[in-house]
Amino acid sequence: MGRSHESFSKREKEKKKQKRKEEKLKRKEERKEEGATSFDDMIAYVDDKGNIVDTPPDPTDKEEIEAEDIVLGIPPKSESDEVTVNEGTVSFFDDSKGFGFIKVKGSQESLFTHVSRHEDEIKEGNLVSFDVEPGDRGPVAVNVRIKK
């Protein structure tokens, strides 16, 4: 008079699992009957213009690349990356907070500057020379010196 160790829900779960297995096997058989495409039919190629095509590229059009031409790491600095020296006038400077703005000579551009990046003490109206470097929010004036 022993009872089954399986509860009703366990048996139902087993039946559902078996049913899913059979359905999966059935779908697999249907795909086989339909005539599955081969791996070669699924391959696509990219031509020299970036378009997807079915034909492989022509090996005679292959471009040779010299190993010495490949640059790994950081490329060497170009002239445009280097610091440039400019002149301008201090349009605003707050001594208590230590920052201000310099209006670049010959343009309408105004650059931020901070007292930590000054070589001389500056005040509003001073003619200064400075270097430009990229900052968090755009270019900033550094190495600010009073023009003599």
C-alpha positions in Angstrom: 0.0 0.0 0.0 2.7 2.3 -0.8 2.2 5.7 -2.3 4.0 6.9 -5.3 6.8 9.3 -4.5 5.9 11.5 -7.4 3.3 14.1 -6.9 0.8 15.2 -9.5 2.7 18.3 -10.4 6.0 16.4 -10.9 4.3 14.0 -13.3 2.8 16.9 -15.2 6.2 18.6 -15.5 7.7 15.4 -16.8 4.9 15.0 -19.4 5.4 18.6 -20.6 9.2 18.1 -20.8 8.7 15.0 -22.8 6.2 16.8 -25.1 8.7 19.7 -25.7 11.4 17.2 -26.5 9.2 15.4 -29.1 8.2 18.8 -30.7 11.8 19.8 -31.0 12.7 16.5 -32.6 9.7 16.9 -35.0 10.9 20.4 -36.0 14.4 19.0 -36.6 13.1 16.3 -38.9 11.0 18.9 -40.8 14.1 21.1 -41.4 16.0 18.0 -42.7 13.1 17.2 -45.1 13.0 20.8 -46.4 16.6 20.6 -47.5 18.7 22.7 -45.2 21.1 25.1 -46.9 24.7 24.3 -46.7 27.3 26.4 -44.9 28.7 27.6 -48.2 25.3 29.0 -49.2 25.2 31.1 -46.1 28.5 32.8 -46.5 28.5 36.4 -47.7 31.5 38.5 -48.8 32.2 42.3 -48.6 33.6 43.9 -51.7 36.1 46.8 -51.8 33.3 49.4 -51.6 31.7 47.8 -48.5 28.8 46.1 -50.2 27.7 42.6 -49.3 28.0 40.2 -52.3 27.7 36.5 -52.9 30.9 36.0 -54.8 34.3 35.8 -53.2 36.8 38.6 -53.9 39.3 38.2 -56.8 42.7 37.2 -55.4 44.5 39.2 -58.1 43.0 42.4 -56.8 44.5 41.7 -53.3 46.5 44.7 -52.0 49.9 43.9 -50.4 50.6 45.6 -47.1 54.1 45.8 -45.7 54.5 44.8 -42.0 56.5 47.9 -41.4 53.6 50.1 -42.4 51.4 48.8 -39.6 51.5 51.1 -36.6 50.6 49.5 -33.2 50.0 51.8 -30.3 49.8 55.5 -30.2 50.7 57.2 -33.5 53.5 59.8 -33.4 52.5 63.3 -32.7 51.7 65.6 -35.6 52.3 69.3 -35.7 48.6 69.9 -35.1 48.7 68.1 -31.8 51.4 70.3 -30.4 50.8 73.2 -28.0 50.4 76.6 -29.7 51.5 79.9 -28.2 48.9 82.7 -28.5 48.4 86.3 -27.3 45.3 87.9 -25.9 43.8 90.2 -23.3 42.4 89.2 -19.9 38.7 90.0 -20.2 37.7 88.8 -16.7 39.6 87.5 -13.7 38.2 86.7 -10.2 41.1 86.8 -7.7 39.0 85.2 -4.9 38.1 82.1 -7.0 41.3 82.0 -9.1 39.8 81.8 -12.5 39.1 84.0 -15.5 38.8 84.3 -19.2 41.3 85.5 -21.9 40.1 87.0 -25.2 42.3 85.6 -28.0 43.9 88.4 -30.1 42.6 88.3 -33.7 39.5 86.3 -33.0 36.3 86.4 -30.9 37.3 83.3 -29.0 37.5 83.4 -25.2 39.4 80.8 -23.3 39.1 79.7 -19.7 42.2 80.0 -17.4 42.9 79.0 -13.8 45.5 80.5 -11.4 47.1 77.1 -11.0 48.2 77.2 -14.7 49.7 80.8 -14.5 53.4 81.7 -14.5 52.7 85.4 -13.6 50.0 87.1 -11.5 47.4 88.6 -13.9 44.6 91.1 -13.7 41.8 92.2 -16.0 43.1 94.2 -19.0 46.6 92.7 -19.0 48.1 91.7 -22.3 49.2 88.1 -22.0 50.8 85.2 -23.9 49.7 81.7 -23.3 49.6 78.1 -24.6 46.4 76.3 -25.5 45.6 72.8 -24.4 42.5 70.7 -24.5 40.5 70.8 -21.2 37.5 69.0 -19.8 35.0 71.4 -21.5 37.1 72.7 -24.4 40.4 74.4 -25.0 42.0 76.2 -22.0 44.8 78.7 -21.6 47.9 77.4 -19.7 51.3 78.8 -19.0 49.9 82.3 -18.9 52.5 85.0 -18.8 52.2 88.8 -18.8 53.4 90.2 -22.2 56.2 92.7 -21.7 
